[in-house]
Amino acid sequence: MMKTTLLALIVATTAAQAAPETQSNDMQMPADSAPSSARDPHAYSDGYTLTTGPYAQSGLRQLVLADEQLFWAVLGNRLEYQPDSDTGVYDLQGWLGNSYDRLVVKAEGDIANSRLEESSTELLWSHAVSTYFDTQVGVQYQQFDEGENRPWLAMGIQGLAPYWFELDITGYLGEQGRTALSAEIEYELLLTQKLILQPRAELTLYGKDDPQNGLGAGLANVSVGLRLRYEFSRQFAPYLGVEWSDASGKTADLMRQRGQSPQDTQFLTGVRFWF
């Protein structure tokens, strides 16, 4: 027993004397040096980097991130028929690009008596300025079956506002100092996972009178609609709805001169799709 106690005392004394020496050696190690057992900091992710460094891959890049890929989509926001006036309406949007920059095409129009009464087509460059909003700049071409076609420069913003409101606001600059503003807002109320009620409002303003196309300066038109759709899938959803529109100011006066009513209410049926 005495031999065991004596041996333990010798081991403890030797360890206590060695500890200060070890601590002293560690403290004298240069700050920019790593222990010999430390892992090479360049060796993470198997040591591969995109462009430079001791582990950079030669030849073509083999790693492409998702935000560098090109994607595309086509959204049929409104493809509908209004039986009371026997007219059709389309509102389509397509884009090609990545998460930050896209080429966007928007097309809207009214069809009556198998003729395209009026339409607008926009070709825009879209750039993400925040998580939820894109700025857009490009051109628009307005076509009128009875009137004069108008080209415009377009600049606007599109995205998802707080509380999940979808906004699309665009300003236009045309020939002879013409100006215009268009604003759309939509919201989706999920009654169930497949049954969705969508309120929608749109307004247009013009800076100058355009009697050739029946448009007056100021607030020209306001439309408010309500659509109830059933999503068989996210890509296909038929709907029923009603839309009320009202022309204002000089636009209303020009419509009365042509024997048209400034106010209109239409029941409609349509389909929303995307792919």
N, C-alpha and C positions, 0 to 999 in steps of 0.2 A: 504494500500500500504506500509506503514512504517513497519507494522508487517511482511509482506512477505519479505521485504528487510532484516530486522533484522534476520529472520529465515534462509535465504540463507547465510548470513554472518557467523552465528554460525556453520552451516554444513560445510562450506568451511574451517573454522578455525580448526574444529575437525579433518577433513580428512588430513590436512597438518601436524597436530601434530602426527597423527597415522602413516603416511608414513615412517618416519625415523625409527620408532620402527620395522615396518615390514621388511624394508630393512636390518636392523641390525640383525634380527632373521634369515633371509635367508642367510646372509653372514656367520653366525656362524654355518650353517649346515655342517656336515662332508662331505668331497669330495666324499667318497665312498658310500654315502647314496642317495637313490632315493626318490622323493616325494611319499607319500602314494598313490597318484592317478596314478603313473606310471605303465605301463604294464609290466608284467613279461617277461623279455627278452627270456626266454626259451619257451614261449608260442606261438611263431610264427610258422606258418605252422601247426596249431593245436597242437603244443607242441611236435611233434614226432621227434626223432632222430634215427639214424641207430643202434648205439651200446651202448653208455653211456649217462648219464644225468638223471635228475629227471623224464623225460618223455619218456625214452627209452622203446620200445616195447619188451615184453618178447616173447620167442619162436622163430620160424622161421622168417627171415626177410620178411616183407611184401612190402618193397619198393625196386625195382631192377631198376637201371638206364639203359638207352639204351646202353651205352658203355660196360655194363657188360653182355649183352645178346649174345648168339651165333647166327651168321648168316651164310649163305652159298650162293654161286652163281656159275654158270657155264657160261663161255663166249666162244662162237665159233667165234674167231676173223677171221679165214679164213677156209672155207670149200668150196673148189673150184675144178673145172675141167678144164684141159687144152687140148682142142680138137686136136691141132696140134701134140702133142706127146702122146695123149691118156693116160694121167696121172692125178691122183688126188692128192690133197694136203690138209692136215688138220693141223690146229693150234688151239689147245684148251687149256683152262685154267680154273681151278676150285679151290675154296678155302672154308675153313670152319674156323670160328673164330669170333673175335670181332674187335673193331676199332683199337686195338693196336697189337694184336698177332693173326696170322693166319697160318694154315697149307695149303700150296699151291701145286697144282699139275699142271705141264705144260707138254703138249704133242704135238709134231710136227712130221710129217712124209710125205713121198712120196709113192704113190701106183701106180704101173705100171703092166700091164698084170695080174691083180688080185693078185699081190704079193706086200708085203710091202718091197720096195727096201731099204729104210733106215729110221730110226726114232730116236728120242731122247725123253726121258721121265725124268722129274725132280720132285723130292719130296723135298720141301723146307719149312723151317720155316721162316715166314715173321714177322718182327717187325717194327712198325712205329717209325721213328726217327724225323719226322717233319710232318707238316700238309699235305704235298704233296708227301713224299717219304718214302718208306719202304726198309729196308735192308733185304736180303734173304740169307740163308745159308742152305746147304743140299747136296744132291747127284744127279748125272745125270747118265743115262745109255744110251749109243749110240748103236744102232743095225744096222748092215750092212748085206744085203742079200749076197753080194759078198765081203767078207773081214772079219775083226776081230772086234768083239764087244768090246767096251771100256767103263769101269766105270770111273767116275770122281767125285771128290769133287767140289762143286760149291759154290761160294759166289758172290753176286751182289747187285744191287740196282735197284729199279723200282719205277716209279712215274711220276708226271706231272711237267715238267720244266717250267720256265717262258715263256710266250707267247704261252702256251698251247701245247707244244710239249710233246708227250708221249715217255718216255725213258725206255729201259730195257737193262741194261749192266751187264754181268756176266763173271767172270773169273773162270777158271777150272784148277784143278791139278789132273793129272792122274798117272798111273803106269810108272815106269822107268823115272821119272822126266818130263813127258809130261805136257805141259801147253797149254792153249787155251783161247781165248777171243771172246765173241760174243756181238754184240751191235745192237739194233734195235731202230729206231726212226719213229714215225708216227705223222701226223698232219691232222686235219679235217677242210675243208673249206666248210662252209654252204652256198651253192648256193641259197637254199630256206630252209624252216624249215624241209623239208623231203628229199631233194636232196643234197647229200653230196659227195664231192670229197676228196679222201684220198690219199695223197702221202705217200709212205713208202719206207724206205731204211734199208738194213741189211748188215752187214759185219762180217766175221769170220777170225781170225788169229790163227796160231799154232806155238808153240815154237820149235817143232822138226818135222822132216820128218816122215810121216806115209805112206810108199809106199803100205802097204797091203790094205789101204783104199783109195788110190789115193789122198793123201793130202800131200802138201809140207809145209816146214817151211815158216813163214812170212804171208803176206796177202794172204789168200787162195781163197776167193770168195767175190764178191760184187754184190748185187742185188738191183735194184731200180724199184719200181712199182707204178702204178697209178690206183686207183679203184674208180668207180662212182657208188654209191649205192642209192637206194630209200628206205626210211624207212616207210613201211606200219605201223609199230609201232617201238618203241625203241627196242622191243624184236625180230623183224624179219625184215631183210633188204637184199634183193637180190642185186647183183652188177655185173657189167662188168668191165674188166680191161685189162691191159697189163703189163708185167713184163720183164725187161731186166736183164740178169745176165752175169757176166764176171769172169772167173777164172784167177788168177794172179800167176806169179813166177813159182815155181816148181810144183805147182798144175796144172797149165796150161800145163807144159811140160809132166806131167804124163798123162793128158787127151789126148794129141796128140799122145802119144805112144800107147794108147788104141784105137786110131782111133776116138776120140770124139772131138767135137769143143769146145774150151774154152768159146765161147760166144754163147748166146742163147736169143731169144726173143719169148715170149709166150703170146698169147691172151687167156683170161680166163673168165670164168663165175663162180659165186659162191653165197654164202649166208652167212651173218653174223647174229648171234643170241645170245641171252642170256636169262637165266631164273634163 
